[in-house]
Each structure stands twice: as structure tokens, then as C-alpha cells.
Amino acid sequence: MKDGALLQHISQLPHGKANLKHLVRELHVKGAERDKLEAALERLVDRGDLIEIRSGHFTATAKSRELASGRMSIHRDGYGFLVTDKPIEGITGDIFIPGSATKGAMNGDRAIVRIARVESGGRSDGEVVKILKRAHPTVVGEFRVGSRGYYIVPQDERLREWIDIPADLAIPHGGAAQLDRIGAKKIEVTHADELNGMVVNVELLEYPGQGRREGAIGRVIEILGRPDDFGVEVEIIIRKHHLPHRFPHEVIEQAKSLPPMNWEGRRDFRDMPIVTIDGETARDFDDAVWVERREHGGFHLHVHIADVSYYVQPGSPIDIEARLRGTSVYFPDRAVPMLPFELSTDVCSLVPNQDRPVVSALMEFDRNGGLLKYEFCRGVIRSAERMTYTCVHLLLEGDAELRERYAPLVNRFEMMQEFALILNAKREKRASIDFDLPEPLIEFDEFGAMTGVKRAARNMAHRIIEEFMLAANEAVAEHLENTAPAALFRIHEQPDARRVMEFEEVAKHFGVSLGIQTPVKKFAYTARNRDGSKQRREIATLNEQVEISSRNYQKLVAKIEGRPEERILSYLMLRSLKQARYSVENAGHFALAAKYYTHFTSPIRRYPDLIVHRLLMGSVIDETELAAIADSSSQTERRAAEAERELVEWKKAQFMVDRVGDEFRALVISTAKYGLFVELEDMFIEGLVPMESLPNDRYVYQENTRKIVGQRTRREFSIGDEVQVALDRVDPTERKLQFSIVEAVPKKKEKRGRL
């Protein structure tokens, strides 16, 4: 029985409750089928569709009115929130959990919460009744020696509990640091006192509230070094986010003994001028392209992707490890790859002038970019050139030296540009959204020290590869939807009504709008007055069925292009949308306005792409197995994004330590009751201006207008305002910067919306 059918069966039982014994009997499952049933129940619990109220007893989340499952988000002050797996009717937002009711739950843990109270406005609170899955098997932090003995202060401030370390568990085997980073020196430790102040990684043996003691207990398994050692912050982030970063011995051995390539049965593309186009610092090249005009108009497009699936067989050590990692993680100065070096930068990388196996998408388009037909096959290519985005861009801009150097390919690149613009126009016509948000690029000197932050370039060469990869992904998704018994899709669902309307409220203050109306639904209820009498009242809440399409967003993006508030509104628009994820159910892609979409083009660095290659080449994978891969891949993708973002913020904070006292031009990007957040105009660095530091007045936050207003002077600070700020304080550990207002930059005379 598939997951969906099993969930439906349980939902139809009285009160939506079932236990394993009854299910086994009702569904007549034995042996291996029982194992599949238990696995399906576990997946449904992990996804939040079911709640395991006690061992072997389940209730459908949608049927429960008093219990909710989800992920715990703990504040550093002790209280927390349950981010529910599924929306709960009558409840708005997350469920508040007082500090006394967290019951030892740590940030990120999956838990079941009993809903204690729901206010008329939809706010709710509750208490943790069961922790389903711990998020932290290990914790990284600073080793301390004190009157209480040995303990660890977690690096993550949301992990509030200090971890006690018994004396006999303070020194790891051998007492030596793990030597992962460049320049690290071996640290020999003979006594626990020598660890005082060092950064260590700890395995948790007992969680808070688990044993006879209130606190957690652990043992040191790694010594990472001193907090200010070069490169230690990368090691901290890797362990804080539990990124697998060492390949097991059997994976390394398999990577060193890969089978020789068998070219038999592959389509030969080696005589074609196929090229790769990547960034200057790219180490692996997993996609190559070729374009030609069709005889009767339109274009042939070939997208050749490294055939990782030939080397990585299902169930092999490399495959198991790749699935665990899910994706490569890219930090400013290093990467944690999904595949071993021998594959990612050698036999699978489409390096120039070397025969390489590929999975090829061969497509034909009409002169308007309409897909006429497609074919997929295994092939072999020999890349003619390793091109960079900068090089191709300059060549297309007319650089004489480059046009001479790559003379045989100039016409081909101009054809690529022409066709990419046609594909882009076609996407625009169907209302695909193109957020052109600036990406920060960290710059380093030859010693690895950060020297600055600048806007990452995005030019025509980026557009060419982006359009070609999108076209291939859509063609593959359409093919799998029509031919495969089960497939893996990249979906982007309709946005939540509440987030859309929150953004709409902000947009209207800038004089723009998504062009939708506020949908509400009304509920009647009976309330008791103070005198004991009853009165029928009515409340209006947001209707979750908002009529909105990607065209609403596309029109607004076009309307604000070039305006001072474009950057802020684009960012807020992006936040109003849901996160894209992997799924076996093809729900389409909202932002791309695509009916079919998947990930096919990066199997070196994304596990779902490897799975799609297997499906495309005829492998049949059980839908329940694909669903599990979709869920785990979505989780590892979010984990990687959070780790990458956190390290960038850490690098920025470190960079700003020596700039305390300096002044900067900045933009107000957010306001709150405790102050305003600003972003430095030229450096993509954010920080807080506390309310109490605002000059010459006492200021208050007006929630309805989102303005900070002086009570006496009536001076206002709004989102989008340009200000001059001075850097007052930097906390590099917490990645926080604090600024103060020096003066407000005079507002320009043109009329534009302000918060």
C-alpha cells in the first residue's frame, strides 16, 4: 500500500487513530510486507502526516484537535515555538511553547505538542509531550573548566543547556586534533585542563531531562583548535549543521578502483564543438552545451550531462554516502563534496580534450522557443573548450583578442545568445518570475584572508547556461511524467495566503501592489460577557485559498525594476513564496510557471539529479523509495543552504571587526519594536540600529505603518530610507553587528512610496 493510500485508510478510521497490530491484521501483511508497512508509517510520521502518540499507536494529524507535530525552534531565552508540519485550522502561525513546557527539547528537534489554548485571533500555546527525533547527536562548543567540573558551552546560542563532560570522557582517543584544515597543527592533550578555551565536538550521551539529571552529558570526540585559529570557523559550521565531511574507508577504496569505461552502445558526439561554461574557480564541470540552427528555422539544443550514474551504482558504498550527503556544500574558501574527488573532479568532470561519458538531452525548438521533440541517450563527448562566464561575456561584447582566440566558436556563441534570449522571452510570456537579486561574493587574498564583499557578476553567459539548463530540466520532467511509473520532480507550490497578504501590505506602502484582493472567511462563535450573558460574535480570518498566479509577481517585478526600493521588495517577495522541494507528486513550479520541472543537470553535486538520470535511462524505482529520497534530499538541501549562509555571515562579521568606528551609507531594510535593520549599500552586510540609540528623541514603533517615529520631533525611519551609520560593535561569534545613526541622507525629491 502506497503512503497516500495508507494515510487515507487511517484517516477514515474512528477519530483517525490506528495501531500497528490492527493495521497488520486489517491489511493482511506478513514478513517483508510488514516491514514495508512499518517503513511507510515511519515516513508518514517524519513528514508530519501521522503522529505516533505512543509506540505503535498513530493518529492522523489532520484529525487531531489537541496534538500537533513539527520542528522545535528554541529561542536563546528558553521559550520556543513548534513549527507545525501541516497548517491547523483555527491556528495562525507557530505554536508558542513556554520555557517550562519545552521538556528538554532542543532547537531543531521533532516533537509532538499538546495544544493547551487557542485565542480567538488564532494564536496558540502548548507543551511538549514527546520528542520524536533528536536533531543533535553531537554538539560543537567551547570547552570550559570551572567549579562545576568540565562542561561545554554550545556554539549555537539556541542550544541553551551547557553539556557536562565527565573527567574520563574529556580527552578523545589519542588527544589529537582532527587535521582537516590547511595549516592546522596537531594538538597533543594529556589532561582535560589543557582543553580550557578550545573548540571541541561532543557526542551527546544523555539529553536534557533524559536521565536522572536535568542537564545533558557528553564526551569529547574531536578537538578543533582555538576559537581564533585560522579556518576553525568552517570546522565549527560543518559540525554544527552535522554535515558528513569524511568519506568512509570503503567509499574511498571504491573511488580508487572504478571500473574502466565501456563506450559500447553510446552515441558519439566527439566531433562536435561542444563546450563547458562555468565560473573561473569551478573545479568540476558537469554540463556541456551545443547549439545549431534547424534547416527550417528554430534551433537544435544539446545538453550533455556527466554520466555519474555509470560509476555510482544503486546500493554501492559511494551511492549510500551520496544519498546521506544529498548535495555538495560550497563555502567561500572550500567545499564539502557529495562525491569523492576521484569522481567529482576527475572521471566525471567534463574537462576539455578528454573523452567523457554523458547522458544527453537532444532537443529541437521552433523559432519561438517552442519544444518540438526531444530524445535522451547515453553518449560520449570531448569538450572543445573550458569556457568561463567572464570570457564568453566579453567575447559577446566584442573583445577583439578573445574573438580572435576563439574564432572557430564565435558564431556558435552568438547563436547561443540569440537562442537564450528567445527562450527567456518565451518564459516571460508564460509569466515565469525572474528575481534579479544581488548575490554577495566574498573576496580573499593569497593567504586566504577575507578582503571584501562585492556583488557577484551575472551576465549574458550566465543567462545562456541558465536558459539551456531550464529547457533540459523541463524536457526531462515532461518525459518522465509521461513514461515513468514513478518519478522525482522539483516542485514549487502556490504561496500561503497569509504570507502573500503580509507582503501585499508592505508593497502598498510603496505605492505598488500584486493586484489581488484580501480574501477573508468569517466564523461565528458564542462568547460569554462579563455579566454572564452570552453574545454571538463574528470574527474574520484570512481565507487560505488566495487567487494568485506567478503573473502577479512577474508584473510587480517589472514595475519596480530600477526603482530604489527594488532590492527590498524583491527580497520580501521571495520570502512570501514557499521553498521549492523534491516530490514524487508533480505539482508544477510556481515561480517558473512550469507544468513540468525536475533537476537533471548537476549529478556531481545533487543526489536527486543522479536519481533522475537512472529513471531517464530506464531504471524503475518504487514510489515509496522515491518519496523517501525526495524528503531526505529536500532536508539536506536546506541544511546545506543554512550552513553556507551562516558561514558567509560569520566571514562578514570577522571582516568588520577592524572597522568599528567607520561610517557607511546604508539602506533601512526592516523595522521592529527594538530598532531598525540596515544593509550597507556597497558591502551586502547587515546590522541593527537599536531603538534606544536613535538620536535626539524617544522613538516608538508604529506597527500599523511599520515606521519608527520620534515622539517629539516626529522624525520617521521607514523601510527604504537611506541613512548614514557608524559601526559601534561587532560580535563575530554571534555574527551580529550594531550600528548607530550618524545622519539621515536627504530624501530625493521624486515621489515614491515609503513605509
N, C-alpha and C positions, 0 to 999 in steps of 0.2 A: 504494500500500500504506500502510495506517494505521500510526502509530507502534508500537502494540501488536503488530500482526502482523509488522512488520519486526524488532522486538526478539525475538519468539518464533522467527522464522526464523534469526536469528544465533545465538540460544541453542542451537538444535538442531544447529548445525554442529559439527564436531570441536573440542573444547576451547572452544566458544563464541567462535571467532575468525573474522573475515572481513575482506576488504579491499574497497575501493571498486570496483576493476576487476572482481573476481569477482562482486560484487553486481550491477553493471550488466549483466554477461553472464547471470547466473542469472535475474534478474528481467525481462530483456528491456526495459530502459528506455532511451529516447533523448530528446534535446532537452529539452523542458520537464519531462518525467517524470524525467530525470536530475537536473535542478535540484531537483525536489521530494524526490528520494531524498537528495540531499546536505543539504537543509534538515532532513529528518527525522532523519538521522544526527546533525546538529549539535544538534537539540533533545534527542535521547536522551543525548548527551554532557553537555549542560548540566544535564539532570535527574539525571545520575549513573547511568543505566541502562547506558550504554556507556562504556568507557574508550578513548580514542584513544591507543594506545601509541606510535605514530609516525604521521606524515602518511598518512592514507588507510587505516590499519590499526586495526581495532576489536576489542575483546573485551567480551563481556557481563560486567558487574560481578558478577552472581550466580554466574558460572562461574569467576571468577578467585580463586585462593587466595593469590596473592602480591602483587596490586596492589589499591589502593583509591583511589577518587576522593572529593573533598569540598572543604570550605572550610577554609582555614587560620585558626587562632586563635593569634596570636603573643602571648606574654607579654612584658612590658617587660624582663624579664631575658634574653630572647633565645631561650629554648626555645619550643616551641609544641605544638599538637595539631591533628590532622586530624579535623574533624567530618565523619564519613562520610555520603555521600548515602543509603546503604542499610545496614541492620544486617548485620553479617558474623558468620556462625555461628562460635562459639567465642571471639569477641572481645566484651568488655564495655567500654562507654564509648568514648571517643575514643582515637585512636592517638597516642601520645606521640612527639614529634619533637625530639631533642636540638638545641641551638643550632647545632652543627657540621653538622647534616644538613638545615637548612632551605633551603640552596642559594639564598639570595636571595629566598625567598618573603616577601611582606609580608602583614600582617594582612588577612584578607578574600579573599585570592587563592584561586582554584580551582586545585587541584593534584592530581597523581597521586603516590601514595606507595607505595614498595615496603615491604611488611611484613617486618621483619627478624626479629622474635622475638615469640612469644606465650607468656605464662606460663600455668601450669596454672589460675590463677584467672581467666584471660581478659584480663588486662592485656597491652598490646602496645606495641611501638615500631617505628619505621621511619624512612625517609629520603625526602625529596622527590626524585622523578626527573623530573618535568615540571610546569611551570606552565601550566595550561590557559587561564586568563583572569585578567588583572590587575584588581584591584579599584580601583586608584587611578591614573587618568590624570592627576590633579592632586593636590597636597598643600598644605594651608594650614599656615603656621607663622610663627615669628618670624625675621626677617632678622638675621643676625649678621655682624659684621666682625671677623676675627681673623687670627692668624698664618698660618692655612691658607688665607686668602683670604675669599671671600664664601660663606656657606652658610646653610641653613635648618634650624632645629630644629623638627620637626613638632609641631603642637599635640596630636596623638594620640600618647600615650606608647607605644602598641603599635607605632607606626612608628619603630623604633629608629634607623634609619640617617639621619644628617644628610645633607642634599642639597646638593651643591656647586653653586655658581652661577658660571659663567664671567663675567668682568667685563663683557663685551659683551652679556650676556643678563640683567643685573641690573635694568635700567630698562625697564619696559613702554613701549609706544608712547605718546608724549606725557607719560609720567611722572606722570599724574594718577590720583587715587583714583577708584574706581567710586562714584558717588553714589547708592546705593540707600537709605540710611537717613536718617531725619529728623535734621536738624541737622548732617549731615556737611559738612565743609569741603573744598574742593578742595586737594589736596596736590601742589604742583609740586616735582619732584625733578630735579636736573641732574647729580648724581653719586651713585654707589652708596653711598658712605659715609653719605649723608644718610638712607638706609633703615635704619640700625642701630637695632634695637629695635622696628621696625614690624612689623605683621602683614601678610603678603603671601600671595598664592596663586601656586603654582608649577606649571607644566606639566612633567611628567617626560619627559625626552628619552632617558635611559638608566636602567634599573632596577638595583638592587643585583646585582652579579655578571654583568650582561649584557654589558658592554663589556670593555675591557682593564683597567679599574679595578674595585675591589671595591665602591665606593660608587655612589650614584645621582647623576645630573646633571640639572639642570633649568633652566628660565628663568622669570623673574618675569612673570606676565601681569596681575596686579592688585595694587594697594596698598590695603589695607583700613583702615589707620589705626594708632593706638597701641593697645596692649592694654587700656588703661583708658578708651578713648573710649566715649561713650555709644552703645549699640546694636551695638558691634563684635562682641559675643559671638554675636548672631544671624547676622551675616555669616559668622563662623567656622563655626558649626554647619551652615549651608546648604552651604558649600563642603566641609566635612569629610565630609558624607554625600552629596556630589555631587547635590544637589537642583537640577534645572533651574529657574531662577528668573527668567530674562529671556525674554520671548516673542520669537521671531524676527520680523523685519520683515514677512514675508508673512502671519504669523498675525495680527498687529496690523491689517494692511491688510484682511484678510478680515473680522475682527471689526467693523471700522468700516463695512463695506459689506454687511451682512447682507441677505438678501432680505426683502421685505415678507411679512407673514404672510398666508397664504391660508386663510381659515376654512371654505372649502367642504368638505363631507363630514365635518365634525366634529360630534359630539354637543354640544348646547348646554346647559350647566349653570349659566348666568349668573344665573338667577332663584332659585337655591338658596342658603341661608345657609351657605356653605362658609367655613371659617376656617383660618388657619395658626396653629400654636402652636410657638413657638421660644424660645430664650434671649433675655435682654434685649439682649445685644450682637451677636446674629446679624445678618449683613449680607445673606445670601441665603436665600431661602425656597423650598425645592424640593418641599415636600409640604403638602397641604391635605386636610382631612377633613370628612365629613358623616355623620351617623347618624340613622336614623329607625326607628321600630318597625314590624314587619311586622303585617299585618292579623290573621294567625292566630298571633301570638306569635313571638318572636325579633326579629331586627334586620336592617335594611339597613345596610351599611357601604360608603361610597365613599371610596377613597383616590386622590387626584389628584396626579400627579407631573409636575413641569415637563418639557415635551416638548423636551429638549435635542437629541434625535435629528433633529428637523425642521431645526435650524440647523446641526448638525455632521454633515456627510455623510461616508461612508466614504472614506478616502484624501485628504481635504482637508487643507490645512495645519493647521487647528485640530484635526482628528482625529488627525493624526500626532503633534502636540505633546501632546495629551491622553493618548494611549497611552504616550508616553515618560514623562510625569509620573505617570500611573497613579492619582494621588489628590491632593487638596489636603492641604497640611501646615499644621497650626494651632499657632502658638507663642502664648505668653501675651499678647503685645502686637502681633502681626501674623500674616498668613497668606501662604503661597505657594500661590496657587490653581491648580487644574487647568485652568480655562478663563479666558480674558481677561475683564476687568472688564465689558466691554460685554455679555457673556452672563451671567456669574455673578451680577451684582448689578442687571442691567437687564432685558433682554428675556426671560430665562429665569426670573427671580425672580418668585414669585407674590405680588407686592406688592398691597396692598388697593386695591379700586376701579379696577383696571386689567384689561382683557381679556388673558388669558394662555393659550397653548396647553398642553395637558396630555395625558399618557397616563393613562387612568383604569382602576382596578380596581374593578368594581362587584360586590359580594359580598352574598349572603344567608345568614344563620345562623339556626339554630333557637334555642330559648330556653336551651339548654345550651351554646351556643357552637359547635355542630357546623356545618361549612360545607355548605350545601345546594347552591348553584350559584354560578357566577361568570361574568363577562363582562369583556372588555378592549376598549377602544376609544380612539380619539383624540377629544379634546374641547376645549372652551373654558370657562373659568371666570372669575368675577370675585370674588375673595376679599372677603368681607364685613367681616372684621376681621383685623388683625395682632395676635394674642394672644401673651402671654408665659406661660411656665410659672408664674411667681410670681403673675401676675394671675389665671389660671384656678384655681390652688390656693386663693388667698384667697377667690375668688368661691364656690368649692365649700365652703369652710369657713364661709361665712355673712357675709362682709364686706358690710355694707349699702350702702355707697357704690358698690362695684363691681357689686353685683347690680342696683342702680338704673341704673347707667350702661349695663350690657349686658343690660337687662331682656328684650329680644326673644330673647336667646340663652341665658338661664339654664336653661330647661328642656332645651335641647339639650345643654348641658354636663353637666347631671345625668344625662341619658340616656347620654352618653359614659362617665361614671364607672361607671354601672351595668353597661354592656356590657363595659367594660375589665376589671372585676372578674370577670365571667363568663368572659371569655377567659383571664384569669390562672388562675382555678380549673381550667379545662379543661387548661391546660398543666401545672399542678401534678399533676393526676390522671394524666397520661401520663408523669410523672417528669422534667419539664423542670427544670433546675437554675437557681436564681436566686441568684447570688453578689452580696450587697449590700455590696460593698467600697467604702469611702470614697474619693472622688476629691479630690485636692488642687486648690484653686482659688487661683491667685496673684492678689494684690490690688495695685493700683498707685494712685499719686496722680495729680493732674492733669498732672504733669510727666513721667510715665512711669516714676518710680522705684518699686521694689517696697516695699510697706508691710507685707506679711504673707502668711501662708498659712492658709487655712481649709478646712473640709470643704465641698465643693460640694453644694448642696441637691439632693435627689431627692425629689420629692413626687408627689401623685396625678396632676398634669398630665403629668409625665414618664412615669408608668405608662400613661396613656391613649395617648399617642403611640407609646410602645414597643409596646404590645399591638396597636395598629392596624397599625403597620408590619410587625410579625412576621406578622400574619394575611395581609397583602397579599403579602409575600415568599413565604410558603408556598403561597399560591394560585397565584402566577405560576410557581413551581418545579414544582408538580404539573402545571400546564397544559403547560409546555414539555417535561416528561418524557414526557407522553402524546402530544404533537403534533409537536414539532420533530425534524427528522432528527438534529440535534446541538444541544446547549445548554450553558450555563455555569452551574455550581452553586457554592454556598458550602457546603463540607463541613467537618465536624469529626469526625475519625476516633477510633476507640477508643484509649484511652491505652496507652502502653507498660507492660508488666508491671513492669519494674524501677522506674520512677518511681512507679507505684501502690504497690508494696511499700515503697519508701522513705518515702512519705507515711504508709502504714499503721503503720510502726514509730514514727514521731513521734506519730501520733494515739493509739496505745495508751498512751503515757506520760501522756497527758492523760485517760486513762480512757474513751476513745471509740474507735470502730472503723468502718471501711467495711463490716465484716461479710463479709469474704472470707478464704479460707484461702491460705496461702503455697504456690503451686504450684511444684513442682520436677521436674526430669528428671535422670536420672543417666547419667553417661558412665563407661565403664570404659576404663582405659588401662594400659599396662605401663611401669613405671618401673625404673630401674637403681639399686640401692642402692650405698652407698659401697664395700662389699666386692666389687662387680662382679656380684652376684647380681641376678636380675630378680624383680620382685614386681608382681602385678596389683593395681591400686588403683582406687578409685572416687571420683568427685567429683560433687557435686550442684550444678546451676546452675538459675537461675530459668527456668521454662517461660514463654515469651513469650505463650502463649495463656491469659491470665487471664480467668476468667469474671467479668466486672463489667459493670454497667449504670449508666445515669445515676441510677437509683433509689437505688443505694448511696450516691452523692454527695448526692442530694436529702435522704435521711433524715439523713445526718450534718449537713448544713447546718441542718436543722430542730432537731436535737438540741443544737447548740452556740449557737443563737440566744440572744443576751442574756448569754452567759457571758463572763467576762473574756478568755478565750483565743479568742473567736470571730474576731477580726480576724486573728490569726496563722494559725489553722488554715484560714480561708477563703482566705487568700493562698497558703498551702502547697498546698491542694487545687487551686487554679487552676494552680499551677506543675506539678502532677503530670499535667495534661492536655496534649494536643497543641495546637499552634496551629491555628486554623481557616485554611482556604486555599480558593482557587478551583480548580475542576477540571471537566473535561468528563465525568468519571465520577461519577454520583450515588451517593455513599457515605453519604448522610444526615448528620444533625447530632447528634452525641452529646450535647452539653450541652443542646440544646433538645429532645432526644428527638423530633426531627422527621424524618419519612421523606423529605420534600422541602423544600429550602430554597435560596434564592438571594438576591442583592441587586438590588433593583428600585427602591428608594425615594430614592436620592440621586445622580442622574446629573450634577448640577452639580459634585459633589466626588469621585465614584468612577467610573473608566472601566468597570469590569465592569457597573455599572448601565446605562450608556449602551448597551453591547452587548446586555444583556438586553432593553432597550426595542426595539432593532432586531429581535431574534429574535421578540419578542412581536407586533410589527407585521408579521411575515411574511417578514422577510429570512432567507435561508438562508446560513449561514457554514460553510465547510469545517471539519470537526472538527479537523484538524491546525492550522488557523489559530486556532481557539478554544483549543486546548491551549496554543499559544504565548502567547495573551493571558492565559490562566489563570496560567501560570508567571510571566510578567512582572508581572502585577497583584499576585500574592502577594508578589513580591520588593519592588515599590515600596511596598506596604503596610507591610512590615516595616521598610524603610528610613525611611519617614515616622514610624513609631512610635518607632524608636530615636532619631531626631533630636528629636522632640517631648519624649521622656523626658529626653534628655541636657540640653536647654536648661532644662527645669524644674529639674533638679538643679543646674545652674550658677547659676540665679537664686537658688535656696535658699542655696547656698554664699555668694554675694555678700551676700545679706541677713544672714547670720550673722557676717560679718567684724567688725562693730562690737559683737558680743555675746560676744566672748571674755571669759571670767571669770564670765559669768552662769550661774545654776543653773536646772535644769529637771527636771520629773518625766518619767520615760521608762519604756519597756517594752522588755525584752530580747526581741528578735525572732529572734536567731540566735546560735549559739555555734560557735567554731572553735578550733583549736590556738593561734592567735595572739591570741585575745581574744573579746569579745562585741560584737555589734551591737545598738544601741539605737535606738528611734524615739521622738522627743519626743511626748508624749501629745496636745498641743494644736496641733502645727505640722506634722505629717507630714514631719518632717525626720529623716534617719538619720545615724548616725555610729558610729565604732569606739571601744570602750574596750580599749586594748591590754592583753594579759595582764600585762606587766611593771608596769603602772600600778595593778593591783588592790592594795588596801591591806592592810597588817598580816600578810602571809603570802606564801609562794611557792605559786603556783597551777599546776595541771596540768589538761589537758583529757582527760576520760574519753570516749573515742569511743563506747563501747557504750551509755552513758546520755546522751551529748551534754551532759554537765554540766561546768562548770569548778569545781574543788574545791580548797580550801586544804589543803596537806599537813599543817599543824599544827593549824589551827583547825577543819578540816573544813567551813568555810563554803562554801556552794554558790551558784552562779549558774546559773539554768536559763531556757530559753525560757519566756516568760510572766511572769517576775518583774518587779515594779515596783521601780524604783531612782531615786535622786536623783543627777543627774550635773551636772558643771560642764564648760562648753566650754573646752577648753585651746588648740586650734589649728584654723585653717581654711586649707585650700589651695584657693582659688577656681578656680585653673586646672584642677586635677585633680578638682574637686568633692568633696573629702574633708574630713570633719570628725572631729576627735579629742576624745573626752570622757574624763573620769575619774570614778570613783565617789565621791560625797560621803557618802552613806549609803544603806543599803537601806531602802526603805519597808516597815514591818512587814507581814507577810503576813496576810491576813484569816483569820478562824477557820474559815470554811466549808471543807469538804473539796473539793478539786479536783485534777485531775491535774497533775503537774509533770514536766518533763524533769529 
